[in-house]
Amino acid sequence: MRAAGELAAQAPASRARRGDTEVVVSGMSVFSAFGAGVGPLLEAALAGTSGFAPVERFDVGARRAKVAAAAPGSPELVRELVRAVNEACDEASLPRASRAGCRLFLAIHGNPEVGADAFAASIAAACGFAGARAYTSACVAASTAVADAAALIAQGRAQHVVVAAGYLVDADQYALFDAGRALALDGRVRPFSSGRGGLLLGDAVGALVLEAAGGPAPLARLAGWGRSGDAYHVCKPRPDGEGLARAITDALHRGGVQPVDIGYINAHGSGTKQSDVAESAALRVSLADASDKIPVSSTKSIHGQALEAGALLELILTIAALGAGRLPLNAGYLGPDEDCPLALVLEPAAADMDYALTLNVAFGGANTALLVGAP
Amino acid sequence: MSQTTETLTTVPEQKGLGTANNLPTDQTAAPGGAITAAAPQSDPQQADLSAATDSMTVAVPQQPEPGAAIEAIAAVVPPLDLSTATPAISAATPLQAADLGLTISAEARWPESAADHTAPSLPGFIVSAFSPIAAETASRCLSRRTETAAVTAVLIATSRGDRESAAHVARTVAAGGLLGPLLFFQSVPNAVAGHIAARWNLTGPVVCLADPASALETAALLIEDGDADEVLLLRIEQEPAVQDQAHAVLLQAASLAQAQAAPGDTP
């Protein structure tokens, strides 16, 4: 058996290419456990206030876990998606009349009744878009949609792409995650922490307008993106993090950025031992010594795991934090896990950030890394 | 682990006759003559995990006596409106691929012949044939390739996803039943993509999209931008009232395919 040091991969050389056009974010909108708007979500993340509460939306009497980060009441997915898309487009000054030439990329859980593509088309039609496509790749669905949109814009094949995503905590997924013993029974998500108990689901509906640079006052640059596969297991991450490391390396390469340029990492940080350790290894492999110093947090400790929509919520929160010059907290922390030697954000802190990285992984060994830069 | 609830509450959805309207239209695929009918498991207590998908499906060969076979099916499945049957699905055609600068280097289907009436078992996946058929079709396609690329992406295109699993989960939750832990990961198409990637060491991106045209566009983008050298594009659909189908194509850049061909090889 080889020692862990031998197994750990070296930072891989990137073969990633991209088109020359710079890609920016010009509008965004989000709905979360904290209600509508980026403001309340950012405020909670900067203060370390978690949104977990007993589930009232459906009966959890038969479940082991009882808690989620769900907004009050029974929000409707279609209504919230349309609202998020319209708000993001308003911020981006993309009026309805201008959307007829744009496409909507929607990250959504598979829809067995009408089909995810037909569902996406209905949202696109309601918002005035020319067409739509649906991404269903679980926890990397939204980040994959962003990467595709950015690649198309960079290649000059699209001027604008609106990426939207939605997941509202529901009885079926809750039952599945509960059956998989994935949910934290202590009602908190504790990423990278000793004493962690697993993940908890959360609401997220969001929309983001990506466009070719040149417009006034963008919110951020989508500087780089990378995705990779572990080729390892149906649902377990590759323990040495080599797959995620390749995605990170590609994102930095496309952005022309060195590890020391990164001011903050919004980690996937699911709050399960296996995933947290593999992600820590990936950061070490891809960022080398810089991984000791870059502030890291998993905001799933604040807003929960929003499945297909999670990566978009986390990207929006990362952009908001970059704009605010403050770091989101890694909440729920109980104590160090020696297998996760990261510079976790445990206290409110200001930071002068040029770049931030947001990471996501999913079942099937799917990995994504998105690099955002100050505008 | 307890799978009792799963096997006991499984009520397979009706599968169609639809043979005549369900033949692969692509000339490269062998015409499938299988008729598959679903019937309740005769003894769910006996079913083990790996055999769960097998035991859900009763295959009735069309030949040598189609009349008798149809009678047998009629005993378990009510007559169907054949207008709801669909032709064979397509992940991508050579022309569609060529439009994006791609070429198809290998291809496979489910079903390909009358022998493809029952999905092979896939350990760890239960209740539904969606993932077993996906894995089998991917294996057929990849075993037909003549060269191995350094980085292969896995793209799954499915509109409705694993309908059988989703319906099973919805029914069980609505009835207040308990779900088995295996269903946890198979509820998303990524899971079988991960199985395929691990089995064949495919280290490129894993992407699931709802429609094949978008998946083909993403495939072209991944190859053009260096995220992958080739893409396995796999379409799977569990449509109501027709046999589950899959179509896999292995895509690479047309320019690469030309460069790889020796000068004497081209006609």
Contacts between the chains, C-beta under 8 A, distances in Angstrom:
chain1	res1	chain2	res2	distance
A	15	B	151	7.9
A	15	B	226	4.5
A	16	B	225	6.4
A	16	B	226	5.0
A	16	B	227	6.5
A	17	B	224	7.4
A	17	B	225	5.0
A	17	B	226	4.4
A	18	B	225	6.0
A	62	B	176	6.2
A	62	B	178	7.1
A	109	B	188	7.8
A	110	B	158	7.2
A	110	B	160	6.8
A	110	B	161	3.2
A	110	B	162	7.3
A	110	B	166	7.0
A	110	B	188	7.3
A	110	B	189	7.0
A	110	B	210	7.8
A	111	B	160	7.0
A	111	B	161	7.7
A	112	B	160	4.9
A	112	B	161	6.0
A	112	B	162	7.8
A	112	B	163	4.4
A	112	B	166	4.2
A	112	B	167	6.7
A	113	B	160	7.7
A	115	B	159	3.6
A	115	B	160	4.9
A	115	B	210	6.3
A	116	B	159	6.3
A	116	B	160	7.5
A	116	B	161	7.1
A	116	B	210	3.8
A	117	B	159	5.2
A	117	B	210	3.6
A	117	B	211	4.3
A	117	B	214	8.0
A	118	B	159	7.3
A	120	B	210	6.7
A	133	B	209	6.2
A	133	B	210	6.8
A	133	B	211	6.3
A	133	B	214	3.8
A	134	B	209	6.7
A	134	B	210	3.8
A	134	B	211	7.4
A	135	B	207	7.4
A	135	B	208	6.8
A	135	B	209	5.9
A	135	B	210	7.8
A	136	B	158	7.4
A	136	B	161	6.5
A	136	B	188	7.1
A	136	B	189	6.1
A	136	B	208	4.6
A	136	B	209	7.1
A	136	B	210	6.2
A	137	B	188	7.6
A	137	B	189	7.4
A	137	B	190	5.5
A	137	B	206	6.6
A	137	B	207	5.6
A	137	B	208	4.1
A	138	B	188	4.1
A	138	B	190	4.6
A	138	B	208	7.6
A	140	B	190	7.9
A	140	B	206	7.7
A	141	B	208	7.3
A	144	B	205	7.4
A	144	B	207	5.4
A	148	B	218	5.6
A	148	B	221	6.5
A	151	B	221	5.1
A	151	B	225	5.6
A	152	B	221	6.8
A	155	B	221	7.5
A	155	B	224	7.5
A	155	B	225	7.9
A	171	B	173	5.4
A	172	B	166	7.8
A	172	B	169	5.1
A	172	B	170	5.8
A	172	B	173	5.3
A	173	B	187	7.5
A	175	B	169	7.0
A	175	B	172	7.6
A	175	B	173	4.7
A	175	B	179	5.5
A	176	B	169	6.3
A	176	B	179	6.2
A	176	B	183	6.0
A	176	B	184	5.0
A	176	B	187	5.4
A	177	B	184	6.5
A	179	B	178	7.0
A	179	B	179	4.0
A	179	B	180	6.4
A	179	B	181	5.2
A	179	B	183	6.5
A	179	B	184	5.6
A	180	B	181	5.1
A	180	B	183	8.0
A	180	B	184	2.9
A	180	B	185	6.9
A	181	B	181	6.5
A	182	B	184	6.7
A	226	B	227	7.8
A	227	B	205	3.9
A	227	B	206	7.9
A	227	B	207	7.6
A	227	B	227	6.5
A	228	B	203	6.6
A	228	B	204	7.0
A	228	B	205	6.1
A	228	B	227	7.9
A	229	B	153	7.2
A	229	B	154	6.5
A	229	B	194	7.9
A	229	B	197	5.0
A	229	B	202	6.2
A	229	B	203	5.4
A	229	B	204	5.6
A	229	B	205	6.0
A	229	B	206	4.6
A	230	B	194	7.5
A	230	B	197	7.2
A	230	B	198	7.7
A	230	B	203	7.5
A	231	B	197	4.5
A	231	B	198	5.5
A	231	B	200	7.8
A	231	B	201	5.0
A	231	B	202	5.5
A	231	B	203	4.7
A	232	B	194	7.6
A	232	B	197	7.8
A	232	B	198	5.5
A	233	B	194	6.2
A	233	B	198	5.7
A	234	B	124	6.4
A	234	B	185	6.0
A	234	B	191	5.1
A	234	B	192	7.6
A	234	B	194	4.6
A	234	B	195	4.9
A	234	B	198	7.2
A	235	B	184	8.0
A	235	B	185	4.1
A	235	B	191	6.2
A	235	B	194	6.6
A	243	B	203	6.9
A	246	B	203	7.6
A	250	B	227	7.2
A	362	B	188	7.6
A	362	B	190	5.4
A	362	B	206	7.6
A	363	B	185	5.3
A	363	B	188	5.7
A	363	B	190	4.3
A	363	B	191	5.2
A	363	B	194	6.1
A	364	B	154	7.8
A	364	B	188	7.7
A	364	B	190	3.3
A	364	B	191	5.8
A	364	B	192	7.7
A	364	B	193	4.3
A	364	B	194	3.1
A	364	B	195	7.9
A	364	B	197	6.8
A	364	B	206	4.8
A	365	B	194	4.9
A	365	B	197	6.0
A	365	B	198	7.2
A	365	B	206	6.4
A	366	B	190	5.8
A	366	B	193	7.4
A	366	B	194	7.6
A	366	B	205	7.0
A	366	B	206	3.8
A	366	B	207	7.6
